[in-house]
Amino acid sequence: MMKKVILSISVLLLLASCYTYTSRLLSEKHITKLPYLTRAYQVQDDEAFPKPRDVSKAINVFYQYWVFKFGDEEEKVLTALNSLMIEWGEKPKDISKSIGVFSIHGIRITNGTIRGVTVTPGYIWVWKGDNDKIHSTALVHELVHCALWSINSHADPDHEGTEYEGWTLEHTELIYEVNNLLADMNL
C-alpha cells in the first residue's frame, strides 16, 4: 500500500513539473509548425527570425543535398527531419554547462560558447545569431547530427574525430555547400 502511495505521489510530482515547464514554455515562447514537414516545429522567443517557411526551405535544401551525397533509401533521415523540434536561442550557450563538446576535428572543448546542440534525435537547439540569416547559424551543422543519429545509434559528437564513427570530411563539406546555397538564396 505504501509503495502505491509513494508511486502515486511521484507520478503527480512528475506531471506537475512537466505541466509547469510546458506552461512556462508556452507563455514565454512561440511554438510554430514548420510548413511542408509533417510533424516539425520550431520554438522561439519572438516571431521575427527565423520565419517558419525559411526554416522549412533550409531543411529541404539540406535534405536534397544529403540524398545526393549519402542517399536515404530507408528514409530514416527524412523521417527524422519531418518530426524535428528546433529551439532558437537568443544567445550562445556556455560550454561549461554542456557535456561532450568537441571541435570539428574531434578535440574536446571545455570553455567558450556553442552555437548549437543536438539534444536528442528529434530536438536541437540553435543560437539564432546576430544577422538574421539561417546560413550563418549552426542549423545545418545540427541537421547533420540529426541525420547521423537517425542512421546510427548516436549523433557522432566528435565530428571528424576517432571516438565515434559516422561523421566524415564529406559531412563537413556538405555543411559548407548547403550554407553557401542558403546564402545565395538570401536565407
C-alpha positions in Angstrom: 0.0 0.0 0.0 2.8 2.4 0.9 4.6 1.7 -2.4 1.4 2.7 -4.3 1.1 5.9 -2.4 4.8 6.8 -3.0 4.5 5.9 -6.7 1.3 8.0 -7.0 2.9 11.0 -5.4 6.0 10.6 -7.6 3.8 10.5 -10.7 1.9 13.5 -9.6 5.1 15.5 -8.9 6.5 14.5 -12.3 3.3 15.6 -14.1 3.2 18.8 -12.1 6.8 19.6 -13.1 6.1 18.8 -16.8 3.0 21.0 -16.7 5.0 23.8 -15.1 7.7 23.6 -17.7 5.2 23.4 -20.6 3.1 26.3 -19.2 6.2 28.4 -18.9 7.4 27.4 -22.4 4.0 28.2 -24.0 3.7 31.6 -22.2 7.2 32.8 -22.9 7.9 31.3 -26.4 6.2 30.8 -29.6 5.8 27.2 -31.0 5.2 27.2 -34.7 4.7 24.3 -37.1 7.1 24.3 -39.9 5.3 24.1 -43.3 6.0 21.3 -45.7 7.1 19.0 -42.9 4.7 16.6 -41.3 5.4 17.0 -37.6 8.3 19.5 -37.3 8.1 22.6 -35.2 10.2 25.5 -34.0 10.3 27.3 -30.7 11.4 30.9 -30.5 11.1 34.0 -28.3 9.6 36.1 -31.0 8.2 35.6 -34.5 10.8 37.9 -36.2 13.6 35.5 -37.1 13.7 32.9 -38.4 10.4 32.6 -40.3 9.0 29.1 -40.4 8.8 29.0 -44.2 12.5 29.9 -44.4 13.5 27.2 -41.9 11.5 24.6 -43.9 13.2 25.7 -47.1 16.6 25.3 -45.4 15.7 21.9 -44.2 14.5 20.9 -47.6 17.8 22.1 -49.2 19.7 20.2 -46.6 17.8 17.0 -47.3 18.2 17.3 -51.1 22.0 17.6 -50.6 22.0 14.8 -48.1 20.2 12.4 -50.5 22.5 13.4 -53.4 25.7 12.8 -51.3 24.7 10.0 -49.0 21.3 8.6 -50.1 18.4 7.8 -47.8 17.0 4.6 -49.1 15.1 3.7 -45.9 14.0 7.3 -45.5 15.3 7.4 -41.9 16.7 10.9 -42.4 13.5 12.1 -44.0 11.5 10.7 -41.0 13.8 12.4 -38.5 13.6 15.8 -40.3 9.8 15.5 -40.6 9.5 15.2 -36.8 12.1 17.7 -35.7 11.8 20.3 -32.9 14.1 23.3 -33.3 14.5 25.7 -30.4 16.1 29.0 -31.4 18.1 30.7 -28.7 18.7 34.4 -28.2 22.4 33.9 -27.2 25.1 31.2 -27.4 25.3 28.6 -24.6 28.2 28.3 -22.2 30.2 25.2 -22.9 30.8 24.5 -19.2 27.1 23.7 -18.9 27.3 21.1 -21.7 28.5 17.6 -21.8 30.9 16.3 -24.5 31.6 19.3 -26.7 34.1 18.6 -29.5 35.7 20.7 -32.2 35.1 19.6 -35.8 38.4 17.6 -35.7 37.4 15.7 -32.5 39.3 17.7 -29.9 37.3 18.1 -26.6 36.5 21.7 -25.8 35.9 22.8 -22.2 35.4 26.5 -22.3 33.8 29.1 -24.6 30.3 29.0 -26.1 28.4 26.8 -28.5 26.0 27.9 -31.3 24.0 24.7 -31.5 23.5 21.4 -29.9 21.6 18.2 -30.9 19.9 17.3 -27.6 18.0 14.2 -28.8 17.5 12.7 -32.3 14.5 14.9 -32.7 15.4 18.0 -30.7 18.0 20.6 -31.5 18.9 24.0 -30.0 20.4 26.7 -32.3 21.6 30.2 -31.4 19.8 32.5 -34.0 22.9 34.7 -34.3 23.2 38.4 -34.9 22.5 38.9 -38.6 19.1 37.1 -39.1 20.4 34.7 -41.7 19.9 30.9 -41.4 23.1 30.2 -43.3 25.2 31.9 -40.5 23.6 29.8 -37.8 24.6 26.2 -36.7 21.3 24.8 -38.1 22.8 22.9 -41.0 25.6 21.5 -38.7 22.9 20.3 -36.2 20.9 18.8 -39.0 23.9 16.6 -39.9 23.9 15.4 -36.3 20.2 14.6 -36.5 20.7 12.8 -39.8 23.5 10.7 -38.4 21.6 9.9 -35.2 18.7 8.7 -37.3 21.0 6.2 -39.1 23.4 5.3 -36.2 22.7 4.9 -32.5 24.5 8.3 -31.9 24.9 11.7 -33.3 28.7 11.4 -33.6 29.5 14.3 -31.2 33.2 14.3 -32.0 32.6 15.0 -35.7 35.7 14.0 -37.7 37.4 12.6 -34.6 38.0 8.9 -33.9 35.9 8.3 -30.8 32.7 7.9 -32.7 32.0 6.7 -36.3 29.9 8.4 -38.9 31.0 11.9 -39.5 33.4 12.3 -42.3 35.0 15.2 -44.2 32.2 14.8 -46.7 29.7 15.7 -44.0 31.7 18.8 -43.1 31.8 19.8 -46.8 28.0 19.3 -47.1 27.6 22.0 -44.4 29.6 24.5 -46.3 27.9 23.7 -49.6 24.4 23.9 -48.1 25.2 27.1 -46.2 26.6 28.7 -49.4 23.5 27.9 -51.3 21.3 29.2 -48.4 23.4 32.4 -48.6 22.8 32.6 -52.3 19.0 32.2 -51.6 19.3 35.1 -49.0 18.3 32.7 -46.2 
